Amino acid sequence: MVPGSGGRAQPRDKDLVENVLRELSEAADKWEALVGQAETVTYSVDLGDIHAVVNSDGRLVELTLHPAVMAGYTHGELADRLNLAIAALRKEAEEENQARYGGAVQ
């Protein structure tokens, strides 16, 4: 408490607190909007035989394989194709991050 205030905040102290709370609320609203926008971002790659989509967290949300993939590739070839798709998705995310934020994906 402020001496001589009688247990009550001075009017300008109250204004200061209200201003700080308002700024914090506005910052939280902006942050929430950015997070909401980021949740809608997806990256996709279509190699013809493999189609993959990931969200902005890097979570695989869709993977479609052409029917011939399962019988047409060895396990090693399929792994190589999947790794190629994942690498393409990572490159797309890195390029967008660089363009949007000016930095590399961590």
KEDREN-797064 format. One record per atom (N, C-alpha, C): residue number from 0; residue in one letter; atom name; x, y, z. Coordinates in nm, 4 decimals. Each point is the difference from the previous one (the first is absolute). Layout:
KEDREN-797064
NUM:A:CA:X:Y:Z
...
end
This chain:
KEDREN-797064
0:M:N:0.0823:-0.1171:0.0000
0:M:CA:-0.0823:0.1171:0.0000
0:M:C:0.0872:0.1241:0.0000
1:V:N:-0.0521:0.1033:-0.0537
1:V:CA:0.0678:0.1278:-0.0025
1:V:C:-0.0312:0.0718:0.1306
2:P:N:0.1054:0.0513:0.0699
2:P:CA:-0.0258:0.0692:0.1266
2:P:C:-0.0969:0.1159:-0.0218
3:G:N:-0.0920:0.0147:0.0925
3:G:CA:-0.0947:0.1099:-0.0058
3:G:C:-0.1131:-0.0226:-0.0984
4:S:N:-0.0077:-0.1173:-0.0595
4:S:CA:-0.1050:-0.0231:-0.0985
4:S:C:-0.1271:-0.0543:0.0629
5:G:N:0.0107:-0.0372:0.1263
5:G:CA:-0.1182:-0.0530:0.0671
5:G:C:-0.0418:-0.1352:-0.0542
6:G:N:0.0959:-0.0760:-0.0572
6:G:CA:-0.0306:-0.1324:-0.0526
6:G:C:-0.0601:0.0006:-0.1383
7:R:N:-0.0133:0.1166:-0.0596
7:R:CA:-0.0576:0.0092:-0.1340
7:R:C:0.1064:0.0494:-0.0968
8:A:N:-0.0072:-0.0477:-0.1207
8:A:CA:0.0955:0.0418:-0.1022
8:A:C:-0.0297:0.1433:-0.0427
9:Q:N:0.1053:0.0731:-0.0238
9:Q:CA:-0.0130:0.1356:-0.0522
9:Q:C:-0.0651:-0.0084:-0.1377
10:P:N:-0.0743:0.1024:-0.0422
10:P:CA:-0.0635:-0.0043:-0.1321
10:P:C:0.0994:-0.0263:-0.1125
11:R:N:0.1175:0.0600:0.0027
11:R:CA:0.0937:-0.0233:-0.1099
11:R:C:0.0592:-0.1404:0.0063
12:D:N:0.0122:-0.0582:0.1222
12:D:CA:0.0440:-0.1390:0.0108
12:D:C:-0.1033:-0.0926:-0.0633
13:K:N:-0.1245:0.0290:0.0259
13:K:CA:-0.1083:-0.0803:-0.0567
13:K:C:0.0003:0.0115:-0.1525
14:D:N:0.0220:0.1214:-0.0511
14:D:CA:0.0078:0.0201:-0.1453
14:D:C:0.1161:-0.0778:-0.0591
15:L:N:0.1137:0.0021:0.0695
15:L:CA:0.1176:-0.0731:-0.0472
15:L:C:-0.0299:-0.1495:-0.0072
16:V:N:-0.0605:-0.0527:0.1049
16:V:CA:-0.0343:-0.1425:0.0027
16:V:C:-0.0978:-0.0332:-0.1122
17:E:N:-0.1003:0.0835:-0.0197
17:E:CA:-0.0983:-0.0237:-0.1062
17:E:C:0.0663:0.0052:-0.1372
18:N:N:0.0932:0.0937:-0.0203
18:N:CA:0.0717:0.0088:-0.1284
18:N:C:0.0840:-0.1249:-0.0248
19:V:N:0.0694:-0.0452:0.1038
19:V:CA:0.0821:-0.1204:-0.0147
19:V:C:-0.0875:-0.1205:-0.0303
20:L:N:-0.1101:-0.0144:0.0719
20:L:CA:-0.0912:-0.1127:-0.0250
20:L:C:-0.0592:0.0051:-0.1403
21:R:N:-0.0350:0.1197:-0.0465
21:R:CA:-0.0544:0.0147:-0.1352
21:R:C:0.1051:-0.0396:-0.1045
22:E:N:0.1252:0.0447:0.0189
22:E:CA:0.1066:-0.0347:-0.0944
22:E:C:0.0269:-0.1500:-0.0005
23:L:N:-0.0023:-0.0601:0.1179
23:L:CA:0.0184:-0.1449:0.0074
23:L:C:-0.1126:-0.0741:-0.0700
24:S:N:-0.1208:0.0475:0.0182
24:S:CA:-0.1150:-0.0619:-0.0649
24:S:C:0.0095:0.0125:-0.1521
25:E:N:0.0396:0.1176:-0.0469
25:E:CA:0.0160:0.0204:-0.1448
25:E:C:0.1097:-0.0898:-0.0554
26:A:N:0.1118:-0.0127:0.0729
26:A:CA:0.1094:-0.0863:-0.0443
26:A:C:-0.0451:-0.1459:-0.0037
27:A:N:-0.0775:-0.0420:0.0995
27:A:CA:-0.0510:-0.1373:0.0029
27:A:C:-0.0940:-0.0252:-0.1178
28:D:N:-0.0836:0.0983:-0.0331
28:D:CA:-0.0905:-0.0144:-0.1146
28:D:C:0.0780:-0.0142:-0.1295
29:K:N:0.1057:0.0807:-0.0154
29:K:CA:0.0830:-0.0089:-0.1212
29:K:C:0.0688:-0.1358:-0.0081
30:W:N:0.0528:-0.0461:0.1135
30:W:CA:0.0681:-0.1293:0.0029
30:W:C:-0.0981:-0.1118:-0.0341
31:E:N:-0.1197:0.0058:0.0548
31:E:CA:-0.1019:-0.1005:-0.0287
31:E:C:-0.0349:-0.0021:-0.1487
32:A:N:-0.0077:0.1170:-0.0613
32:A:CA:-0.0289:0.0077:-0.1438
32:A:C:0.1133:-0.0620:-0.0809
33:L:N:0.1242:0.0261:0.0397
33:L:CA:0.1144:-0.0585:-0.0716
33:L:C:0.0009:-0.1516:0.0129
34:V:N:-0.0273:-0.0492:0.1184
34:V:CA:-0.0036:-0.1447:0.0213
34:V:C:-0.1123:-0.0624:-0.0819
35:G:N:-0.1152:0.0641:-0.0010
35:G:CA:-0.1118:-0.0500:-0.0800
35:G:C:0.0334:-0.0045:-0.1477
36:Q:N:0.0688:0.1023:-0.0470
36:Q:CA:0.0407:0.0035:-0.1402
36:Q:C:0.1008:-0.1109:-0.0295
37:A:N:0.0940:-0.0212:0.0896
37:A:CA:0.1013:-0.1036:-0.0203
37:A:C:-0.0612:-0.1394:-0.0030
38:E:N:-0.1074:-0.0191:0.0748
38:E:CA:-0.0651:-0.1315:0.0033
38:E:C:-0.0643:-0.0370:-0.1330
39:T:N:-0.0247:0.0976:-0.0848
39:T:CA:-0.0617:-0.0288:-0.1294
39:T:C:0.1033:-0.0240:-0.1097
40:V:N:0.1279:0.0213:0.0296
40:V:CA:0.1052:-0.0155:-0.0998
40:V:C:0.0311:-0.1480:-0.0191
41:T:N:0.0028:-0.0425:-0.1254
41:T:CA:0.0424:-0.1361:-0.0326
41:T:C:0.0987:0.0057:-0.1152
42:Y:N:0.0789:-0.1026:-0.0097
42:Y:CA:0.0962:-0.0148:-0.1091
42:Y:C:-0.0298:-0.1331:-0.0669
43:S:N:0.0064:-0.0015:-0.1327
43:S:CA:-0.0302:-0.1246:-0.0698
43:S:C:0.1000:-0.0235:-0.1112
44:V:N:0.0146:-0.1258:-0.0326
44:V:CA:0.0861:-0.0407:-0.1104
44:V:C:-0.0697:-0.1139:-0.0734
45:D:N:0.0090:0.0034:-0.1314
45:D:CA:-0.0585:-0.1049:-0.0821
45:D:C:0.1066:-0.0487:-0.0963
46:L:N:0.0488:-0.1214:0.0250
46:L:CA:0.1024:-0.0590:-0.0856
46:L:C:-0.0607:-0.0901:-0.1070
47:G:N:-0.1304:0.0033:-0.0127
47:G:CA:-0.0680:-0.0872:-0.0960
47:G:C:-0.0425:-0.1301:0.0657
48:D:N:0.0947:-0.0704:0.0566
48:D:CA:-0.0312:-0.1259:0.0672
48:D:C:-0.0193:0.0167:0.1506
49:I:N:0.0467:0.1121:0.0520
49:I:CA:-0.0142:0.0299:0.1429
49:I:C:-0.0481:0.1432:0.0146
50:H:N:-0.1054:0.0166:0.0785
50:H:CA:-0.0516:0.1343:0.0316
50:H:C:-0.0010:0.0103:0.1518
51:A:N:0.0673:0.1049:0.0532
51:A:CA:0.0073:0.0169:0.1449
51:A:C:-0.0324:0.1440:0.0375
52:V:N:-0.0647:0.0158:0.1158
52:V:CA:-0.0345:0.1317:0.0536
52:V:C:0.0379:0.0010:0.1474
53:V:N:0.0672:0.1075:0.0427
53:V:CA:0.0315:0.0188:0.1414
53:V:C:-0.0541:0.1351:0.0447
54:N:N:-0.0257:0.0133:0.1305
54:N:CA:-0.0443:0.1291:0.0520
54:N:C:0.1217:0.0814:0.0434
55:S:N:-0.0241:0.1181:0.0530
55:S:CA:0.1108:0.0887:0.0358
55:S:C:0.0823:-0.0541:0.1163
56:D:N:-0.0512:-0.0969:0.0742
56:D:CA:0.0765:-0.0644:0.1069
56:D:C:0.0869:-0.1130:-0.0528
57:G:N:-0.0123:-0.0304:-0.1293
57:G:CA:0.0759:-0.1093:-0.0582
57:G:C:-0.0686:-0.1347:0.0111
58:R:N:-0.1227:-0.0006:0.0477
58:R:CA:-0.0750:-0.1250:0.0146
58:R:C:-0.0564:-0.0425:-0.1346
59:L:N:0.0220:-0.1242:-0.0360
59:L:CA:-0.0554:-0.0549:-0.1229
59:L:C:-0.1506:-0.0117:0.0148
60:V:N:-0.0752:0.0714:-0.0838
60:V:CA:-0.1459:-0.0028:0.0101
60:V:C:-0.0634:-0.0781:-0.1142
61:E:N:0.0778:-0.0264:-0.1045
61:E:CA:-0.0534:-0.0778:-0.1120
61:E:C:0.1161:-0.0665:-0.0739
62:L:N:-0.0185:-0.1258:-0.0329
62:L:CA:0.0973:-0.0725:-0.0810
62:L:C:-0.0777:-0.0909:-0.0941
63:T:N:0.0179:0.0220:-0.1289
63:T:CA:-0.0683:-0.0810:-0.0998
63:T:C:0.1052:-0.0650:-0.0887
64:L:N:-0.0093:-0.1312:-0.0122
64:L:CA:0.0923:-0.0757:-0.0846
64:L:C:-0.0774:-0.0562:-0.1180
65:H:N:0.0597:0.0112:-0.1177
65:H:CA:-0.0589:-0.0632:-0.1179
65:H:C:-0.0003:-0.1510:0.0243
66:P:N:-0.1040:-0.0712:-0.0438
66:P:CA:-0.0065:-0.1449:0.0247
66:P:C:0.1230:-0.0772:-0.0490
67:A:N:0.0627:0.0448:-0.1059
67:A:CA:0.1165:-0.0716:-0.0535
67:A:C:0.1230:0.0119:0.0887
68:V:N:-0.0013:0.0965:0.0902
68:V:CA:0.1166:0.0228:0.0861
68:V:C:0.0298:-0.1214:0.0865
69:M:N:-0.1018:-0.0592:0.0561
69:M:CA:0.0204:-0.1104:0.0935
69:M:C:0.0608:-0.1229:-0.0671
70:A:N:-0.0341:-0.0236:-0.1230
70:A:CA:0.0547:-0.1172:-0.0698
70:A:C:0.1153:0.0374:-0.0919
71:G:N:0.0070:0.1262:-0.0391
71:G:CA:0.0999:0.0413:-0.0981
71:G:C:0.1348:0.0375:0.0567
72:Y:N:0.0067:0.0284:0.1276
72:Y:CA:0.1260:0.0417:0.0626
72:Y:C:0.0451:-0.1023:0.1034
73:T:N:0.1300:-0.0119:0.0146
73:T:CA:0.0526:-0.0767:0.1130
73:T:C:-0.0159:0.0868:0.1245
74:H:N:0.0243:-0.0587:0.1154
74:H:CA:-0.0104:0.0767:0.1247
74:H:C:0.0959:0.1197:-0.0028
75:G:N:0.1204:-0.0226:-0.0492
75:G:CA:0.0997:0.1068:-0.0072
75:G:C:-0.0406:0.1099:-0.0963
76:E:N:-0.0560:-0.0389:-0.1150
76:E:CA:-0.0449:0.1004:-0.0973
76:E:C:-0.1164:0.0826:0.0544
77:L:N:-0.0921:-0.0681:0.0686
77:L:CA:-0.1126:0.0716:0.0595
77:L:C:0.0497:0.0966:0.1077
78:A:N:0.0924:-0.0443:0.0813
78:A:CA:0.0576:0.0877:0.1027
78:A:C:0.0665:0.1212:-0.0646
79:D:N:0.0722:-0.0231:-0.1086
79:D:CA:0.0653:0.1112:-0.0704
79:D:C:-0.1019:0.0997:-0.0537
80:R:N:-0.1102:-0.0502:-0.0564
80:R:CA:-0.1043:0.0889:-0.0536
80:R:C:-0.0678:0.0792:0.1128
81:L:N:-0.0276:-0.0667:0.1109
81:L:CA:-0.0607:0.0690:0.1138
81:L:C:0.0955:0.1060:0.0564
82:N:N:0.1264:-0.0339:0.0099
82:N:CA:0.0991:0.0972:0.0474
82:N:C:0.0105:0.1184:-0.0951
83:L:N:-0.0122:-0.0250:-0.1293
83:L:CA:0.0023:0.1080:-0.0989
83:L:C:-0.1204:0.0928:0.0201
84:A:N:-0.1155:-0.0586:0.0245
84:A:CA:-0.1203:0.0799:0.0242
84:A:C:0.0154:0.0836:0.1271
85:I:N:0.0512:-0.0604:0.1063
85:I:CA:0.0192:0.0719:0.1260
85:I:C:0.1022:0.1127:-0.0177
86:A:N:0.1065:-0.0258:-0.0743
86:A:CA:0.1005:0.1036:-0.0260
86:A:C:-0.0600:0.1169:-0.0782
87:A:N:-0.0873:-0.0299:-0.0956
87:A:CA:-0.0649:0.1059:-0.0775
87:A:C:-0.0916:0.0834:0.0894
88:L:N:-0.0704:-0.0653:0.0917
88:L:CA:-0.0862:0.0723:0.0939
88:L:C:0.0828:0.0894:0.0920
89:R:N:0.1107:-0.0518:0.0468
89:R:CA:0.0876:0.0789:0.0879
89:R:C:0.0545:0.1212:-0.0745
90:K:N:0.0396:-0.0200:-0.1253
90:K:CA:0.0523:0.1113:-0.0791
90:K:C:-0.1071:0.1078:-0.0188
91:E:N:-0.1231:-0.0423:-0.0290
91:E:CA:-0.1097:0.0958:-0.0173
91:E:C:-0.0225:0.0794:0.1288
92:A:N:0.0007:-0.0689:0.1144
92:A:CA:-0.0201:0.0677:0.1285
92:A:C:0.1139:0.0968:0.0288
93:E:N:0.1228:-0.0411:-0.0291
93:E:CA:0.1156:0.0873:0.0232
93:E:C:-0.0060:0.1248:-0.0880
94:E:N:-0.0382:-0.0173:-0.1264
94:E:CA:-0.0086:0.1149:-0.0906
94:E:C:-0.1081:0.0977:0.0452
95:E:N:-0.1147:-0.0524:0.0425
95:E:CA:-0.1069:0.0885:0.0473
95:E:C:0.0414:0.0697:0.1287
96:N:N:0.0648:-0.0739:0.0900
96:N:CA:0.0456:0.0599:0.1253
96:N:C:0.1015:0.1113:-0.0277
97:Q:N:0.0901:-0.0231:-0.0926
97:Q:CA:0.0991:0.1011:-0.0368
97:Q:C:-0.0684:0.1237:-0.0575
98:A:N:-0.0973:-0.0206:-0.0870
98:A:CA:-0.0707:0.1121:-0.0606
98:A:C:-0.0840:0.0761:0.1020
99:R:N:-0.0628:-0.0736:0.0897
99:R:CA:-0.0906:0.0629:0.0968
99:R:C:0.0727:0.0633:0.1190
100:Y:N:0.0990:-0.0721:0.0529
100:Y:CA:0.0632:0.0434:0.1242
100:Y:C:0.1473:0.0359:-0.0142
101:G:N:0.0590:-0.0310:-0.1152
101:G:CA:0.1397:0.0338:-0.0211
101:G:C:0.0996:-0.0876:0.0725
102:G:N:-0.0410:-0.1203:0.0361
102:G:CA:0.0905:-0.0888:0.0720
102:G:C:-0.0247:-0.1435:-0.0380
103:A:N:0.0958:-0.0850:0.0395
103:A:CA:-0.0089:-0.1423:-0.0302
103:A:C:-0.0932:-0.0690:0.0985
104:V:N:-0.0573:-0.1122:-0.0408
104:V:CA:-0.0827:-0.0823:0.0872
104:V:C:0.0915:-0.0663:0.1019
105:Q:N:-0.0396:0.0026:0.1247
105:Q:CA:0.0818:-0.0604:0.1064
105:Q:C:-0.0485:-0.1385:0.0322
end
